[in-house]
Amino acid sequence: MAIYLDHAATSPMRPEVVAAYTAALPLVGNPSSIHGQGQAAQELLEQGRDRVAASLGADGVEVVLTAGGTESVNLGIKGLFWARAPRRRILVPLAEHHATIDSVEWLAAREGAVLDWIEVDELGRIRLDALEAALAVGGDDVALVTALWANNEVGTIQPVAEIVAAAARYGVPVHLDAIAAYGQLPIDFHAVGAAALSVSAHKIGGPVGVGALLLARSASIEPLVHGGNQQRARSGTQDAAGASAFGVAAELATACLVEHAAHLAELRDRLVDGIRASVDGAVLRGDPDPAGRLPGNAHFTFAGCEGDSLLFLLDVAGFSVSTGSACQAGVPEASHVLLAMGVSEADARGALRFTLGPETTAAEVDALLAVLPGVVEQARGAGLAGRSPTLGRQ
C-alpha cells in the first residue's frame, strides 16, 4: 500500500465525515421547500454552515456554500471585481494558485481588468512595499487585492493582516485564498478583516465538490450563478448532505488545531532535517523558519533532477508526492511560484512537494528518507533527468 504524502492535493475523508455524509445522502427534501422534509433538509444544511463558520471565526450568514475551492476563488475575485465597477485594477502577487491567476487573466482578457503583478521575495512571501506602492499608484482605480493566506506549493505563510491593513488604507477590499492554510493555521475571518475568503472541504478531510466563500456582511459582490437567490451570492439548490459533511470535517479539523499543527510540524522538521542530511543538492524552498511555513509542508528542489522523474520513481517505490508544477499538453513546465521567487528554471524543474496529514507517522517519514537518496541518484543517472513521464498534477 502506498504511503500518502500529498495531502495538499487532497486529504482522505475522515471516518466521522463519511458517516455523516452517508447518513445525510438518502434524506429527501429541497432545503428551500417549506414542507416538513424540506425544513429538515434546511436544518441539516444550516447546522453544517454554522460549523464551517465557527471553524473560521465567521457568522453563518457570511458562509456562501460552493462546489469547491476553485469556484470560491472565482466567485470572490470576479464577484468583487464586477461589484466595484468601473474600477479596473486588480493587485495580484506573482506566486498565486492557478485558480487565481486564471481568474484574473480571464477578467483582463474579457472584462477589461488591468493586472498589477506584485513581486514576492526569495521565500515566496509578498513584498509589502511593492503592494503599498501599487495601491498608491492605482489610487481610486483599484478594484481589489487578492492573495494567498499561505502558498500552496512552498508553504510560506503570508502576512495577511498587513495585506488587509494596507488595502484598507485605500478603501480596497481583499480576497484571501485560505484553501492551503485551512486546518493547519488558525483562521479568524472577523479578526483579519478581509472582504472575502475561500476554503475547500476536501483539503481538511471533507468531501470533494464542496467549498465555501466567506463574505463579510459589509462586502458587495456580483454572483457568478443566477436563478433562485438561494444564497446571498450564489443561486442553485443547496447541497444539504455536502454541507453536513463539510461541517463535521471543519469541526474535527479545528477542534485540536494546535495539537494537530504541532504533530505535523514535528514530522515536517524530521523530514526536512533528514533530506538535508542525506541528499546532496537538496534545497528547501519557502521560509526556512519553521514558524513561517505551513506545518505540513516540505518543499525541495533537487539539483540535476526532473521533478517528474522523481515523482515517477517514488510512485513505483510506494510513495505518493507531488511536483507542484503545471503540465500543459504533456509538456512539463517549471513552477511559476519558484520562478517568481528567483529560482532558476533548471533548478525549478527538480521540485518535489511533500505534504503531511493527520494520519502521517514518523515511520512513514523514515521510510521515505530511506529510499529518497537512491531515488535521487537514479533520477540523476541513466538518462532519467531528461525523461519526464506524463503524470497527473495537483
Sequence and secondary structure as in RCSB ss.txt:
>XXXX:A:sequence
MAIYLDHAATSPMRPEVVAAYTAALPLVGNPSSIHGQGQAAQELLEQGRDRVAASLGADGVEVVLTAGGTESVNL
GIKGLFWARAPRRRILVPLAEHHATIDSVEWLAAREGAVLDWIEVDELGRIRLDALEAALAVGGDDVALVTALWA
NNEVGTIQPVAEIVAAAARYGVPVHLDAIAAYGQLPIDFHAVGAAALSVSAHKIGGPVGVGALLLARSASIEPLV
HGGNQQRARSGTQDAAGASAFGVAAELATACLVEHAAHLAELRDRLVDGIRASVDGAVLRGDPDPAGRLPGNAHF
TFAGCEGDSLLFLLDVAGFSVSTGSACQAGVPEASHVLLAMGVSEADARGALRFTLGPETTAAEVDALLAVLPGV
VEQARGAGLAGRSPTLGRQ
>XXXX:A:secstr
  EE BTTT     HHHHHHHHHHTT    TT  SHHHHHHHHHHHHHHHHHHHHTT  GGGEEEESSHHHHHHH
HHHHHHHHTTT  EEEEETT  HHHHHHHHHHHHHS  EEEEE B TTS B HHHHHHHHHHHGGGEEEEEEESB
 TTT BB  HHHHHHHHHTTT  EEEE TTTBTTB   HHHHT SEEEEEGGGTT  TT EEEEE TT     SS
 SS  BTTB S   HHHHHHHHHHHHHHHHTHHHHHHHHHHHHHHHHHHHHHH TTEEEES SSGGGB TTEEEE
EETT  HHHHHHHHHHHTEE B    EETTEE   HHHHHTT  HHHHTTEEEEE  TT  HHHHHHHHHHHHHH
HHHHHSTTGGG        
